[in-house]
Amino acid sequence: MKTGEGHSIYFLGIGGIGMSALARYFHSLGYAIAGYDLTPSPLTKQLENEGMAIHYEDNPNLLPALIDIVIYTPAIPSTSKELAEIKRRGLPMMKRAQALGEISKGKYTIAVAGTHGKTTTTAMTAHILCECGKDTTAFIGGIANNFDSNLHLGKTAESLLVAEADEFDRSFLQLHPNISIVNSIDADHLDIYGDKEHLIKSFNDFVALTEDAVIYREGLPINDCKHGICFGFSHDCNFYADEIVSSEGTTSFTIHGNGETTRITIAMAGLHNVMNATAAYIAARQIGIEGVGIAKALASFKGVRRRFDIRINSKEHCYIDDYAHHPEEIKSCLSAIRASFPKRKITLVFQPHLFTRTRDFMEEFANTLAMADELILLDIYPARELPIEGITSQALLEKVNLQAKTVCPKEDLMALIESKRPELLVTMGAGNIDRFVEPLEKMIATW
């Protein structure tokens, strides 16, 4: 009998990328899975097709009669009617992070953290392990193109675990890492942490949980740790990358470390992806995979959906979609686009994510968005927040030093892009801008 047969789990906020991966994992163990989400999406439809019961109305009457445990996301508002009914019933509840933490207790775990780069690095690491014959379960914060999923299931209960370690709400402190990776620590989620110093402390608390090796990028404020492995571009690092050659979205470079050199080629652009690949390389070496095998695996890595995701690339038009929603991510993405397509005019459609983030980084957003040639701003995606007076896309637009710039209502975006027919279109953001990707791709393909 499967582990979960005869038992049920209810997911409150099942459509999130992390929640849906957990739902798939427990469904594979035989649990009956049901859940609620605010709106249907391609991801929730896929979960329904896999046999999970999902509804889209916050209605306590739609809760299953029998629920063994509720797994919920912190994004669920305190005003949720279903949440109130679950509490009234006294049902056992567990945060998403706690559930992932329980899974990691029983597995050798590689946990990938960082305010940027963790999803790509998680997917790279999982792909290397799988390609090199390691039994691996992976929870990825995006749809990895090699797996066509945010979850890869191992074949046995003893499989290695590769897990994206989310700093939001201090979730990563629930994990039990044997190897940890920290790619970046930039000020973010200040609505949770208050200031960067508290964010840094949380990352160091995460690092302190690690048993075997802490892989961290040079320059990060990581406290001294006995198992630290530093990586970067500097020859002073334990592992460093140099001899970098980029061309039309492909990057080749050499990784040096422990007296070894390995030439790597990835079908990705940007120095940030060189660092992502270097971190994944080190993690794979830590569990005994040879450099030549890692290089072969990285050469076949197809990236992650919505991470420098080139949807169309013809002589006339190029369309790239990216999840970037923090000024540093925007800077990295636009820099990579400039390096890969230096002669093309960039038209950027950006959807700001959260009123607090827009407020906290208004000047930084204005500076990085000005790296485009033309800017189209959508209204701020609120997610879990209420509006903040004076914090609007129009206020942000006025600070951006560009001549060609406008705020566009979502319902008018398709017509505006059709009228402009840009040579290089970029859509960017972490809200519901992803709903435009397929329609835009289909439209551009007809030009």
C-alpha atoms as one frame of an Amber mdcrd trajectory, in Angstrom:
protein
   0.000   0.000   0.000   1.257   3.493  -0.804   2.229   5.727   2.121  -0.765
   8.024   1.935  -3.578   5.742   0.817  -6.711   6.335   2.860  -5.518   9.779
   3.965  -6.272  13.251   2.638  -4.477  16.601   2.540  -6.128  19.930   1.822
  -4.009  22.702   0.273  -5.092  26.265   0.992  -3.496  28.178  -1.896  -2.708
  25.129  -4.017  -1.861  27.084  -7.183   1.425  28.562  -5.970   4.603  27.155
  -7.460   5.797  25.732  -4.139   2.399  24.525  -2.991   1.630  22.765  -6.270
   4.945  20.882  -6.115   4.083  19.671  -2.605   0.608  18.668  -3.771   2.148
  16.623  -6.581   4.625  15.006  -4.212   2.012  13.870  -1.699  -0.344  12.837
  -4.506   2.414  10.528  -5.782   2.469   8.895  -2.331  -1.207   8.026  -2.573
  -2.803  10.855  -0.582  -6.158  12.221  -1.720  -5.416  15.866  -2.592  -7.893
  18.736  -2.731  -7.383  22.477  -2.587  -8.441  26.061  -3.097  -6.875  28.851
  -5.094  -8.037  32.332  -5.980  -8.010  31.936  -9.757  -7.540  29.075 -12.219
  -4.255  28.907 -14.102  -2.527  26.492 -16.464  -0.809  25.031 -13.402  -4.014
  24.406 -11.454  -5.650  22.946 -14.549  -2.732  20.548 -14.831  -3.190  19.529
 -11.195  -6.861  18.869 -11.893  -5.884  16.740 -14.880  -3.629  14.752 -12.562
  -6.640  13.924 -10.371  -6.703  16.638  -7.721  -9.961  18.360  -6.758  -9.574
  22.157  -6.903 -12.094  24.970  -6.526 -11.750  28.735  -6.912 -14.318  30.149
  -4.494 -13.446  30.976  -0.882 -16.385  28.978   0.410 -16.266  26.823   3.584
 -19.080  24.686   2.171 -16.681  23.440  -0.508 -14.206  22.053   2.021 -14.015
  18.221   1.934 -15.787  16.486   4.780 -12.693  14.470   5.657  -9.356  16.274
   5.973  -6.413  14.760   7.818  -4.190  17.832   7.600  -4.205  21.281   5.980
  -1.108  22.690   4.294  -1.321  26.423   3.707   0.712  29.230   2.195   1.521
  32.446   4.119   0.033  34.311   1.143  -3.463  33.306   2.278  -5.054  36.420
   3.860  -6.200  36.317   7.463  -9.709  37.218   6.222 -10.060  33.892   4.367
 -13.398  32.259   5.129 -12.018  28.784   4.569  -9.116  29.492   6.916 -11.590
  30.548   9.607 -13.628  27.350   9.133 -10.491  25.178   9.228  -9.517  26.774
  12.535 -13.075  26.373  13.880 -12.942  22.664  13.058  -9.630  22.392  14.850
  -7.987  20.663  11.898  -4.213  20.100  12.057  -2.422  22.794  10.046   1.085
  23.074   8.623   2.795  25.828   6.630   4.209  24.946   3.232   7.731  25.414
   4.592   7.081  23.040   7.499   5.875  20.335   5.124   9.002  20.667   2.971
  11.086  20.643   6.135   9.537  17.350   7.219  10.413  15.851   3.823  14.013
  17.067   4.096  14.440  15.434   7.525  14.598  12.006   5.980  16.771  12.785
   2.944  20.285  13.939   2.124  19.375  17.526   1.202  20.929  20.157  -1.036
  19.136  23.423  -0.228  19.537  26.373  -2.603  19.020  29.855  -1.143  19.482
  33.439  -2.285  17.353  36.478  -2.985  18.095  35.884  -6.694  19.198  32.904
  -8.738  17.918  30.110  -6.545  15.355  28.691  -8.981  17.799  28.362 -11.880
  20.502  26.958  -9.587  18.049  24.454  -8.081  16.988  23.295 -11.539  20.619
  23.080 -12.732  21.665  21.045  -9.688  18.733  18.651 -10.020  19.381  18.206
 -13.751  23.079  17.435 -13.186  22.276  14.842 -10.527  19.633  13.145 -12.663
  21.777  13.143 -15.806  24.664  11.647 -13.827  22.589   8.787 -12.476  21.808
  10.026  -8.969  18.347   9.137  -7.674  16.941  12.624  -7.034  13.771  14.300
  -5.827  13.650  18.028  -6.569  11.358  20.857  -5.522  11.900  23.757  -7.923
  10.429  27.275  -7.705   9.592  27.319 -11.405   8.890  24.996 -14.308  12.216
  23.396 -15.236  12.173  22.796 -18.979  14.140  19.537 -18.746  11.503  18.092
 -16.404   8.535  20.132 -17.737   7.559  20.447 -14.082   8.333  22.107 -10.774
   8.774  18.656  -9.224  11.019  15.751 -10.111  10.278  12.540  -8.251  13.013
  10.179  -7.201  12.646   6.460  -7.700  13.157   5.413  -4.071  12.585   6.676
  -0.548  16.373   7.097  -0.245  16.607   9.610  -3.105  18.667  12.757  -2.704
  16.636  15.937  -2.217  17.324  19.204  -4.028  15.093  21.939  -2.646  14.705
  25.624  -3.303  15.139  27.367   0.046  12.814  30.365   0.218  13.792  33.253
   2.492  10.260  34.720   2.471   8.680  34.422   5.923  11.976  32.751   7.036
  10.705  29.564   5.408  14.180  28.145   4.772  14.796  27.787   8.501  12.507
  24.731   8.424  14.917  22.788   6.193  17.632  20.330   7.232  20.397  20.859
   4.657  23.476  18.702   4.291  24.740  21.055   1.576  23.536  24.631   1.246
  24.053  27.155  -1.537  23.713  30.917  -1.075  23.850  32.851  -4.353  22.899
  36.348  -3.243  21.702  38.403  -0.286  20.136  41.668  -1.423  17.621  43.686
   0.534  14.158  42.268  -0.159  11.008  41.242   1.698  11.490  44.227   3.975
   7.792  43.947   4.874   8.841  40.738   6.665  12.365  41.573   7.870  12.165
  45.302   8.495  15.738  45.936   7.343  18.608  44.221   5.541  20.452  43.378
   8.761  17.625  41.115   9.898  17.578  39.499   6.444  21.326  38.826   6.704
  20.853  37.297  10.170  18.204  34.963   8.787  20.547  33.787   6.023  23.252
  33.105   8.594  20.756  31.201  10.719  20.019  29.098   7.617  23.712  28.504
   6.944  24.186  27.395  10.568  21.748  24.528   9.958  24.023  23.015   7.289
  25.878  19.801   8.155  28.463  19.249   5.407  29.199  22.181   3.087  28.137
  25.810   2.713  28.637  27.002  -0.878  28.450  30.786  -1.011  29.271  33.549
  -3.459  32.203  35.834  -2.746  31.425  39.087  -0.961  28.311  37.858   0.827
  28.005  38.621   4.558  28.171  34.961   5.549  29.627  34.321   9.007  32.728
  32.162   9.262  31.723  28.544   8.877  33.922  25.477   9.121  32.551  23.930
   5.932  32.507  27.089   3.789  33.291  26.954   0.039  33.516  30.367  -1.621
  32.898  30.827  -5.361  33.004  33.800  -7.715  35.161  35.436 -10.376  38.112
  36.216  -8.112  41.118  33.866  -8.136  41.063  34.089  -4.335  37.883  31.989
  -4.227  37.908  28.234  -3.620  36.236  27.886  -7.028  36.242  30.594  -9.671
  35.073  31.089 -13.254  37.047  32.820 -15.999  37.732  32.701 -19.788  34.102
  33.686 -20.377  32.859  33.844 -23.968  29.259  34.831 -24.798  27.400  34.701
 -28.114  23.675  34.914 -28.925  22.442  33.436 -25.667  25.203  30.827 -25.218
  28.024  31.194 -22.665  31.248  29.216 -22.300  33.613  29.514 -19.334  36.177
  27.609 -17.294  35.698  26.602 -13.651  38.838  26.249 -11.527  38.977  24.649
  -8.086  40.694  21.948  -6.040  43.464  21.765  -8.632  40.972  20.956 -11.420
  39.759  22.893 -14.460  36.544  22.152 -16.336  35.276  23.895 -19.463  31.526
  24.532 -19.306  29.052  25.655 -21.984  25.474  26.615 -21.148  22.681  27.689
 -23.482  22.077  30.757 -21.325  23.242  34.362 -21.239  24.505  36.536 -18.404
  27.250  36.498 -15.811  24.660  35.665 -13.167  24.049  32.336 -14.911  27.796
  31.664 -14.933  27.627  31.975 -11.144  24.488  29.820 -10.929  26.209  27.082
 -12.915  29.373  27.357 -10.820  27.395  26.865  -7.602  25.597  23.835  -9.075
  28.953  22.447 -10.267  30.428  22.660  -6.757  27.387  20.972  -5.199  27.655
  18.094  -7.675  31.395  17.713  -7.016  30.648  17.544  -3.276  28.646  14.365
  -3.790  31.259  12.790  -6.023  30.224  13.600  -9.587  33.183  14.122 -11.923
  33.677  17.426 -13.736  33.320  15.907 -17.197  29.886  14.517 -16.296  28.783
  17.852 -14.859  29.911  19.669 -18.023  27.981  17.251 -20.231  24.842  17.665
 -18.099  25.025  21.477 -18.067  25.378  21.495 -21.866  21.927  19.880 -22.089
  20.290  22.133 -19.477  17.273  23.853 -21.063  16.636  26.503 -18.432  13.557
  27.387 -16.424  10.344  28.831 -17.748  10.190  32.596 -17.146  13.941  32.844
 -16.439  15.518  34.551 -19.466  12.984  32.523 -21.414  13.520  33.187 -25.135
  10.121  32.485 -26.665  10.801  33.839 -30.177  14.101  34.667 -31.839  13.901
  35.484 -35.543  15.676  38.027 -37.726  12.742  40.430 -37.400  11.513  39.910
 -33.837  12.677  38.533 -30.499  10.522  37.933 -27.415  11.983  37.171 -23.971
  10.007  36.571 -20.780  11.539  36.788 -17.302  10.379  36.542 -13.677  12.603
  39.435 -12.501  10.832  41.586  -9.908  13.696  43.097  -7.874  15.998  45.879
  -9.151  19.072  43.611  -9.042  17.272  40.919 -11.034  16.112  43.468 -13.604
  19.677  44.780 -13.923  21.090  41.272 -14.447  18.450  40.360 -17.006  18.699
  43.558 -19.058  22.503  43.419 -18.959  22.389  39.872 -20.330  19.953  40.927
 -23.056  22.202  43.853 -24.047  25.203  41.518 -24.259  23.313  38.916 -26.306
  21.417  41.287 -28.604  23.517  44.476 -28.699  21.947  45.913 -31.857  18.283
  45.503 -30.961  15.994  48.077 -29.394  14.552  46.768 -26.096  10.873  47.357
 -25.343  10.225  46.319 -21.747   6.820  45.546 -20.261   7.175  45.458 -16.473
   4.581  44.656 -13.818   5.736  45.874 -10.375   5.139  43.289  -7.648   3.913
  44.463  -4.215   3.286  47.998  -3.047   5.883  47.666  -0.271   8.644  46.501
  -2.625   7.832  49.325  -5.056   7.938  51.821  -2.186  11.142  50.466  -0.659
  13.063  50.405  -3.955  11.414  53.182  -5.955  14.712  54.871  -6.928  16.447
  51.561  -7.673  13.553  50.444  -9.891  13.631  53.748 -11.745  17.365  53.436
 -12.422  17.309  49.842 -13.647  14.152  50.188 -15.749  15.868  53.034 -17.595
  18.260  50.428 -19.035  15.541  49.610 -21.595  14.939  51.734 -24.683  11.186
  51.874 -24.175   9.172  51.116 -21.036   5.560  50.006 -20.615   4.440  49.737
 -16.994   1.427  47.726 -15.880  -0.314  48.548 -12.623   1.271  47.187  -9.438
   0.361  43.583  -8.677  -0.771  43.651  -5.015  -0.535  39.936  -4.157  -1.212
  39.846  -0.395  -1.129  43.636   0.133  -3.473  46.597   0.294  -2.639  49.772
  -1.684  -0.272  52.363  -0.200  -1.112  55.990  -0.820   1.151  57.562  -3.432
   2.753  54.258  -4.474   1.585  53.676  -8.031   3.020  52.709 -11.399   2.495
  56.287 -12.531   4.635  57.562  -9.635   7.357  55.082 -10.620   7.100  56.009
 -14.293   7.719  59.677 -13.553  11.074  58.787 -11.970  12.318  56.723 -14.938
  14.716  58.684 -17.141  13.343  57.624 -20.528  11.565  59.498 -23.292   9.550
  56.497 -24.502   7.528  55.380 -21.484   3.889  54.846 -20.560   1.551  53.168
 -18.086  -0.791  50.735 -19.806  -3.932  49.048 -18.399  -3.658  45.279 -18.712
  -6.675  45.082 -20.984  -4.972  47.365 -23.512  -1.552  45.677 -23.553  -2.094
  43.295 -26.480  -3.372  46.080 -28.731  -0.490  48.360 -27.723   2.134  45.719
 -28.526   0.408  44.945 -31.814   0.586  48.612 -32.784   4.282  48.923 -31.855
   5.534  45.558 -33.148   8.820  45.886 -31.214  11.958  44.208 -32.521  12.896
  42.915 -29.037  10.074  42.599 -26.525  10.688  41.708 -22.880   7.911  40.928
 -20.399   9.005  40.957 -16.781   7.468  40.540 -13.328   6.302  38.075 -10.681
   2.569  38.826 -10.707   0.020  37.691 -13.272   1.912  39.115 -16.256   2.657
  35.475 -17.079  -0.894  35.192 -18.452   0.234  37.318 -21.412   3.177  35.130
 -22.419   1.410  32.623 -24.652  -0.958  35.182 -26.272   1.991  37.491 -27.015
   4.053  34.634 -28.384   1.244  33.577 -30.715   0.662  37.160 -31.860   4.328
  37.900 -32.521   4.669  34.660 -34.499   2.155  36.048 -37.020   4.075  39.258
 -37.736
